[in-house]
Amino acid sequence: ALCLTCTSAAKEATKKTKKPKLYVPQIDCDVKAGKIINPEFIAKCPPGCQDVKYRVYGTDIYASFSSVCGAAIHSGIIDSSGGKILVQKVAGHSGYKGSFSNGIRSLSLPRWRESFIVSEGKPRKGVTYPPTLEYSSSKSSTVKSDCKVDLSFLIDGSWSIGKRRFQIQKQFLSDVSQALDIGIAGPLMGIIQYGDDPSTEFNLKTYANSRDLRNAIEKISQKGGLSNVGRALSFVNKNFFSDANGNRGGAPNVAIVMVDGWPTDKVEEASRLARESGINIFFVTIEAADENEKQNVIEPNFVDKAVCRTNGFYSINVPSWFSLHKVVQLLVKRVCDTDRLACSKTCLNSADIGFVIDGSSSVGTGNFRTLLQFVANISKEFEISDTDTRIGAVQYTYEQRLEFGFDKYSTKQDVLNAIKRINYWSGGTSTGEAINYASEHLFSKSKPNKRKIMILITDGRSYDDVRVPAMTAHQNGVIAYSIGIAWAAQDELEAIATDPDKEHSFFVDEFDNLYKFVSKIIQNICTEFNSQPRN
Ligand SMILES: *[C@@H]1O[C@H](CO)[C@@H](O)[C@H](O)[C@H]1NC(C)=O
């Protein structure tokens, strides 16, 4: 305890002598110049913006429809490791030329309404640069409708933070809640203050708008103690996201952890458990340990151990409490990017599952019912919503028909009802064509953060070739399971299934025994998910 007091005193002392730094707002690789309202700004790009998915249009002068950081690499101002850039908006024109430069291929574009140029990230004389960027998409009305998340803020109440910085932290919470525009149709927010032990200041359903929340934040008083972040994360995992506290289920769970300096306990294990139960953890670290202080940090690289490894998406480091307000927009943008909140996923809430169902004449009406029951019994085990697992289905004979796509239903009950309503078609068996059809009409519409799982059920040999369609599906990232009944051909089932076949291919002699495979299939889907590298 003695030692902890002196480190926190040391921490306090170094802070007071720190010089204020010129703060440059950060932007993500996917930010297009047109999304930023400021006509001229300096910003910092993260590493990794050379990816082709960040499209760039033009050469030297870029259409504002381009990724700012991608254009900066294309023009040679920064390389793939990121860095500071100066961006100036200029008039739109026609005939943007594409070219290959510095490892990036830019595209041509006939015309656009606005352009920009990128140069070295140094301020021009006499120009004041905005410390915060104004995004056109972060107007409250757009955020609210797009940003349905259940959010817990873990705020640092330890003694080391001091009164003044605690006040700044509260201001930050207020700013974030304002920018999010709290409301029951959009984001909801609760707050936990941690010190020696965590305690809930208020939960998700206590306040339903930003104004009430701001008044409540103003009244929070500092509790003091150590900075036991790990303990706080366990607390959030066990207590915060319960239905009784207003957890909505359909909205992703997010925990934003504010850390002054570094935690006084370990965070790795508690974070992992929280992530595994579906909580997306963000760390905002302020005034991190410098070289001299590093020896006091209990768990080196605690941020990397706590958050999911996706290129810094889940962590923000701010050099000084006095520049904290400059990351409000960045944090809000990331928290609201619900398509990317995927790292906390479990095998039950992370997939797009497409059933490909044989409706040929040999199945028969009675067996077709059993088959649909089988589809329903598998679906039932998953957590179904827009942001969790989604289900789609195709029925085939000689022909193919989309029964419903992934975006058609967003509750378990609706999906189960839709499965029940599938009408038996009757006809031939073109399994190869059916796989092609599923690739094109189901899986092409899968979201990038979902695992694509195909479950194909057939009772006979296919009239066409299944090998090429199956291989193409595998190459496109589809994990294929095949279930054969009665006259189904073993060689085809194995060709359809993802390797190893033993875990993806099943055979039963009669429809009445299908039920035996429900739990086995779920188990294999989860085993496969858990064996993938994750943080
Ligand atoms: C589906 O589940 C129900 C209820 O548990 C069970 O009675 C039925 O046999 C199952 N059918 C199949 C085909 O899995």
PDBQT file of the ligand as one rigid body, heavy atoms in Angstrom, charges set to zero:
ROOT
HETATM    1  C1  LIG A 601     -37.000 -30.687 -32.945  1.00  0.00    +0.000 C 
HETATM    2  O1  LIG A 601     -37.195 -30.374 -31.573  1.00  0.00    +0.000 OA
HETATM    3  C2  LIG A 601     -38.378 -30.928 -31.024  1.00  0.00    +0.000 C 
HETATM    4  C3  LIG A 601     -38.535 -30.372 -29.624  1.00  0.00    +0.000 C 
HETATM    5  O2  LIG A 601     -37.361 -30.527 -28.894  1.00  0.00    +0.000 OA
HETATM    6  C4  LIG A 601     -38.282 -32.453 -31.050  1.00  0.00    +0.000 C 
HETATM    7  O3  LIG A 601     -39.441 -33.031 -30.494  1.00  0.00    +0.000 OA
HETATM    8  C5  LIG A 601     -38.089 -32.882 -32.488  1.00  0.00    +0.000 C 
HETATM    9  O4  LIG A 601     -37.886 -34.291 -32.531  1.00  0.00    +0.000 OA
HETATM   10  C6  LIG A 601     -36.913 -32.194 -33.132  1.00  0.00    +0.000 C 
HETATM   11  N1  LIG A 601     -36.910 -32.549 -34.540  1.00  0.00    +0.000 N 
HETATM   12  C7  LIG A 601     -35.826 -32.532 -35.293  1.00  0.00    +0.000 C 
HETATM   13  C8  LIG A 601     -35.955 -33.034 -36.693  1.00  0.00    +0.000 C 
HETATM   14  O5  LIG A 601     -34.735 -32.126 -34.904  1.00  0.00    +0.000 OA
ENDROOT
TORSDOF 0
